[in-house]
Amino acid sequence: MSGNHGVVYVGPGKVEVRSLAFPELAEPNGKKANHGVILRVVATNICGSDQHMVRGRTTAPAGLVLGHEITGEVIEVGSDVITLAKGDLVSVPFNVACGRCPMCKAQNTGVCLNVNPARPGGAYGYVDMGGWIGGQAEFVMIPYADFNLLKIPDRDRGMAKIRDPKCLSDILPTGYHGAVTAGVCPGSTVYVAGAGPVGLAAGASARLLGAAVVIVGDVNKARLDHARRVGFETVDLSEDATLSDQIAAILGEPEVDCAIDCVGFEARGHGHSGSQTEAPASVLNALMEVTRVAGKVGIPGLYVTDDPGAVDPAAKRGSLSVRLGLGWAKSHSFFTGQTPVMKYNRNLMQAILWDRLNIAEIVNVQVIALERAPEGYSQFDSGVPKKFVLDPHGLLNAA
């Protein structure tokens, strides 16, 4: 094989599908990667984190091959790989992790110490994450394959349900991580900021963990309509009624036990005028207001160290006007950072395979061909309530 095509970031607001070199078993620095495998990509998702780059809100360079949500079939196996074989169907955690360092051994795979010379933590197709080539492509190389890859044990069953296991690489574990770190437990009342795919995955995870009620908030009415269709309570943050008042109208009290930020640094303010204005600290401050004392706030939403498009000089450096004093006074706990996917993905896979979690329906998976990726990016950026999944080889529709 010699051909390959993938989605490339061209500049703010623009992506293209271009010819790429066929992947080799080599690390970004050129060192031989006998620990890796090459995958034929079965499915690969467009993520909100990709949109931050495509909007020009990061320092991503032109020419970056995008894509960190990957499901694939093993077609080539490095000489050091012992647990995988050609034909295996696998889910790829978006974290690139070595499996050898102290962080990996402690399951903190989001901050692996060996896969990125710039800082702890690596990811495929993402700015400042080690130079690993992205997986919105026909073929991709995955390093440290024995450690990184989750083999789906029954290929036929996995392919029959492929729209659901497709979510195991990022959004489902990320939403679940947000729910776990927010302290969701049986009987909890939960508020999720953001009705995008990660927010809906967090809501689904909260229900799986036994939450009594999950409330999802957003300024996007189409996304809120979909959230209600799949069983969540909703609050409309484009309305002038306060978040506390809208929660009180549902629960009879203005606070929740647990809160999850699935919006991140491109947050908008509250109310008719505020919802059109970027206010990067608004979600975090709102969650402190509506979370009970001694409650926890999970923050899987992305916050960056450098944001060229930020609203003020401080925010361009990742400095936000967070009301830490309020959180301190209420004895809140905050949990941030990349999700360590491998901490959760096997159990979530079992929940999918045994019909405990219909995540594709909840996030509204929409399958499109690889060559339609620019259209998918454009529609997703407009706020449609869909999770776009690219089908490079037509295998999803065949399944």
C-alpha positions in Angstrom: 0.0 0.0 0.0 1.2 3.5 -0.7 -1.8 5.8 -0.8 -3.3 7.8 2.0 -5.6 10.8 2.4 -6.4 12.9 5.4 -7.9 16.1 6.8 -5.4 19.0 7.0 -5.7 22.3 8.8 -5.0 25.0 6.2 -5.7 28.2 8.2 -8.4 29.8 10.3 -11.8 28.5 9.2 -10.4 26.1 6.5 -9.6 22.4 6.3 -8.9 20.3 3.2 -8.7 16.6 2.4 -5.2 16.1 0.9 -2.9 13.3 -0.2 -0.6 12.1 2.6 2.3 9.8 2.9 1.4 6.3 3.9 2.3 5.9 7.7 5.5 4.2 8.8 6.4 2.6 12.1 8.4 5.7 13.2 8.0 8.3 15.9 7.8 12.0 15.1 11.6 12.4 15.7 12.2 9.6 13.1 13.2 6.9 15.6 12.0 3.4 14.6 8.7 2.5 16.4 8.8 -1.3 16.5 6.3 -0.9 19.4 3.7 0.5 17.0 1.0 -0.7 14.6 -0.5 0.7 11.5 -4.3 0.9 11.3 -6.8 1.1 8.5 -9.1 3.7 10.0 -12.6 2.3 10.4 -14.0 5.6 11.7 -12.7 8.9 13.0 -14.6 11.8 14.6 -14.6 15.5 14.3 -14.2 16.9 17.8 -14.9 20.3 19.4 -11.3 20.4 20.3 -10.4 20.2 16.6 -12.8 23.2 16.1 -10.8 25.3 18.5 -7.8 24.9 16.2 -9.7 25.4 13.0 -11.2 28.6 14.3 -7.7 29.9 14.8 -7.9 29.9 18.5 -4.6 28.1 19.1 -1.1 28.2 17.8 -1.7 25.2 15.5 0.5 25.4 12.4 -0.9 25.2 8.8 -0.4 21.7 7.4 -1.3 19.9 10.7 -3.1 16.6 10.0 -6.1 16.6 12.3 -7.9 13.8 14.3 -7.5 12.3 17.7 -10.7 10.1 17.9 -9.9 6.9 16.0 -11.2 3.4 15.7 -9.3 1.1 13.4 -8.3 -2.3 12.1 -4.7 -3.5 12.6 -3.0 -4.1 9.2 0.7 -4.0 10.2 2.3 -5.0 13.5 5.7 -3.8 14.8 8.2 -6.5 15.8 7.9 -5.6 19.5 4.1 -5.9 19.7 2.9 -9.1 21.3 -0.8 -8.7 22.2 -2.3 -7.6 18.8 -2.6 -9.2 15.4 -3.6 -8.2 11.9 -7.4 -7.9 11.7 -8.0 -6.8 15.3 -10.6 -4.1 15.7 -9.3 -1.5 18.2 -10.3 1.8 19.9 -7.5 4.3 20.1 -7.4 6.5 23.3 -6.7 10.1 22.2 -3.8 10.2 24.7 -0.5 9.1 23.3 1.2 7.3 26.2 4.3 5.3 26.6 3.1 2.8 29.4 6.5 3.0 31.1 6.8 6.3 32.9 5.5 7.0 36.5 2.5 8.8 35.2 1.4 6.0 32.9 1.9 3.4 35.6 -0.4 5.5 37.8 -3.0 5.6 35.0 -2.4 9.3 34.5 -2.0 8.8 30.7 -3.0 12.3 29.8 0.3 13.6 31.2 2.8 10.9 30.0 6.3 12.1 30.4 7.9 10.5 27.4 5.8 11.2 24.3 6.1 15.0 24.0 9.4 16.9 24.3 7.6 20.2 24.9 5.6 19.2 28.0 3.8 16.2 29.7 1.1 14.7 27.6 0.6 13.8 23.9 -2.3 13.4 21.5 -2.8 12.7 17.8 -3.2 15.6 15.4 -3.2 18.3 18.0 -1.2 21.5 18.6 1.8 21.2 21.0 1.0 17.6 21.7 4.2 15.9 20.4 3.9 16.0 16.7 1.9 12.7 16.4 0.1 12.6 13.0 -3.6 12.8 13.3 -6.1 10.1 12.4 -8.7 11.8 10.3 -7.2 9.8 7.5 -7.4 6.5 5.7 -4.4 5.1 7.6 -2.6 6.0 10.8 0.3 4.8 12.9 -0.3 4.2 16.6 2.8 3.9 19.0 3.2 1.8 22.1 0.3 -0.3 20.7 0.3 -3.0 23.4 -0.3 -0.4 26.0 -2.4 2.2 24.1 -4.9 0.2 22.2 -8.2 -1.3 23.4 -9.1 -4.4 21.5 -12.8 -4.9 20.9 -13.0 -8.7 21.8 -15.8 -9.7 19.4 -15.1 -8.0 16.0 -18.5 -8.9 14.5 -20.4 -7.6 17.5 -18.2 -4.5 17.6 -18.8 -3.7 14.0 -22.6 -4.3 14.4 -22.6 -1.5 17.0 -19.7 0.5 15.6 -21.4 3.9 16.0 -21.3 3.4 19.8 -17.7 2.0 20.3 -16.6 4.8 18.0 -17.2 7.2 20.9 -14.7 5.3 23.2 -11.6 7.2 21.9 -12.5 10.5 23.5 -16.0 12.0 24.1 -17.5 9.2 26.2 -14.5 8.7 28.5 -14.1 12.5 28.7 -17.8 13.0 29.7 -17.5 10.1 32.1 -14.3 11.6 33.6 -16.1 14.8 34.1 -19.0 13.0 35.9 -16.6 10.9 38.1 -14.5 13.8 39.1 -17.6 15.9 39.9 -18.5 13.2 42.4 -21.7 11.9 40.7 -23.2 9.0 42.6 -26.7 7.4 43.0 -29.3 10.0 43.7 -27.1 13.0 42.7 -28.5 16.2 41.1 -26.2 17.2 38.3 -25.7 20.3 36.2 -23.8 20.0 32.9 -22.7 23.1 31.2 -22.8 22.6 27.4 -25.1 20.6 25.2 -22.5 19.6 22.6 -21.3 16.0 22.2 -19.1 16.0 25.3 -21.8 17.6 27.4 -24.3 14.9 26.3 -21.7 12.2 27.0 -21.2 13.7 30.5 -25.0 13.6 31.0 -25.2 10.0 29.8 -22.4 9.1 32.1 -24.0 10.8 35.1 -27.2 8.7 34.4 -25.0 5.5 34.2 -23.5 6.4 37.6 -27.0 6.7 39.1 -27.8 10.4 39.0 -31.4 11.2 40.0 -31.6 14.1 37.5 -29.3 15.6 34.9 -29.8 19.3 33.8 -28.0 20.4 30.7 -27.5 24.1 29.9 -26.6 25.9 26.7 -27.4 29.0 24.6 -28.0 26.8 21.5 -31.8 26.0 21.2 -31.3 23.3 18.6 -28.9 21.5 20.9 -31.2 21.9 23.9 -34.1 20.5 21.9 -32.0 17.4 21.2 -30.9 17.1 24.8 -34.6 17.1 25.8 -35.4 14.4 23.2 -32.8 12.1 24.7 -34.2 12.6 28.2 -32.3 15.4 29.9 -33.7 18.4 31.7 -32.5 21.7 30.2 -31.9 25.3 30.9 -31.7 28.0 28.2 -28.8 30.3 29.0 -29.8 32.7 26.2 -32.8 33.6 28.4 -32.5 36.4 31.0 -33.6 34.3 33.9 -30.6 33.4 36.0 -29.1 29.9 36.0 -30.0 29.5 39.7 -33.6 30.5 39.1 -33.9 28.0 36.2 -32.4 25.2 38.3 -34.8 26.1 41.1 -37.7 25.8 38.8 -36.7 22.2 38.1 -35.4 21.0 41.4 -37.2 23.3 43.9 -33.8 24.6 45.1 -31.2 26.8 43.3 -28.2 24.4 43.7 -27.0 21.0 42.5 -24.8 18.4 44.1 -22.4 18.1 41.2 -21.4 20.3 38.2 -19.5 19.6 35.0 -17.9 22.1 32.6 -18.1 20.8 29.1 -17.7 24.2 27.4 -14.2 25.4 28.1 -12.4 28.6 27.1 -14.7 29.8 24.3 -17.6 30.2 26.8 -20.3 32.8 26.2 -22.0 35.1 28.8 -25.6 34.6 30.1 -28.7 36.2 28.8 -29.9 37.6 25.5 -27.0 40.0 25.1 -24.4 38.1 27.0 -24.9 34.9 25.0 -23.4 36.7 22.0 -20.3 37.8 23.9 -17.3 35.7 24.7 -16.6 35.5 28.5 -14.1 32.7 29.0 -14.5 32.5 32.8 -18.3 32.6 32.8 -19.0 28.9 33.0 -16.6 28.3 35.8 -18.0 31.2 37.8 -21.6 30.0 37.2 -20.8 26.5 38.3 -19.4 27.8 41.6 -22.6 29.7 42.1 -24.9 26.7 41.6 -22.9 23.9 43.2 -23.7 23.2 46.8 -21.1 23.8 49.6 -18.4 21.1 49.7 -19.4 20.0 46.2 -17.2 19.1 43.3 -16.7 20.6 39.8 -15.4 18.4 37.0 -13.7 20.4 34.2 -13.2 18.2 31.1 -13.8 21.3 29.0 -10.6 22.5 27.2 -8.6 25.5 28.6 -5.5 26.5 26.7 -2.2 28.2 27.7 -2.1 30.3 24.5 -5.3 31.7 22.8 -4.5 34.2 20.0 -8.1 35.0 19.5 -9.0 35.8 23.1 -11.0 38.8 24.2 -8.3 40.4 26.3 -4.5 40.2 26.8 -4.8 38.1 30.0 -7.0 35.5 28.3 -4.5 35.2 25.5 -2.2 33.8 28.1 -4.8 31.5 29.6 -5.4 33.9 32.6 -9.1 34.1 33.4 -11.1 36.1 35.9 -12.2 33.2 38.0 -14.0 33.9 41.3 -11.7 31.6 43.3 -12.8 33.3 46.5 -16.3 32.0 46.0 -15.1 28.5 45.4 -12.9 28.7 48.4 -15.7 30.0 50.6 -17.9 27.1 49.5 -15.2 24.5 50.0 -15.4 23.4 46.3 -13.1 20.8 44.7 -12.0 21.3 41.1 -10.6 18.7 38.8 -9.0 19.7 35.5 -6.9 18.3 32.7 -6.8 15.8 29.9 -8.9 12.7 30.4 -6.9 9.5 31.1 -9.0 7.5 28.6 -7.5 4.1 29.6 -8.8 4.5 33.1 -12.4 4.1 31.8 -12.6 2.8 28.3 -12.7 -0.9 28.9 -15.6 -0.7 31.3 -17.4 1.8 29.0 -16.9 -0.6 26.1 -18.6 -3.4 28.2 -21.5 -1.0 29.0 -21.9 -0.4 25.2 -21.6 -4.1 24.2 -24.2 -5.1 26.8 -26.7 -2.4 25.9 -26.3 -0.3 29.0 -25.4 2.9 27.0 -26.7 4.0 23.7 -24.2 6.8 23.3 -24.4 7.2 19.5 -28.1 8.0 19.8 -27.5 10.4 22.7 -24.8 12.4 20.9 -26.6 12.0 17.6 -23.8 10.4 15.5 -23.9 11.5 11.8 -21.7 9.4 9.5 -20.2 11.1 6.5 -17.5 10.2 4.0 -13.9 11.4 4.5 -14.1 13.8 1.5 -17.0 15.6 3.2 -14.9 16.5 6.2 -14.9 20.3 5.3 -18.7 20.2 5.2 -18.8 18.4 8.5 -16.5 21.0 10.1 -18.6 23.8 8.8 -21.9 22.3 10.0 -20.5 21.4 13.4 -19.1 25.0 13.8 -22.6 26.3 13.1 -23.9 24.5 16.2 -26.0 21.7 14.8 -26.8 19.0 17.3 -24.8 16.3 15.7 -21.5 14.3 16.2 -19.8 14.0 12.8 -18.0 10.7 12.2 -15.9 10.2 9.1 -16.0 6.9 7.3 -12.8 6.8 5.2 -13.3 3.3 3.7 -17.1 3.1 3.7 -17.0 0.4 6.5 -19.5 2.0 8.8 -22.3 2.2 6.2 -21.4 -1.4 5.2 -21.7 -2.5 8.8 
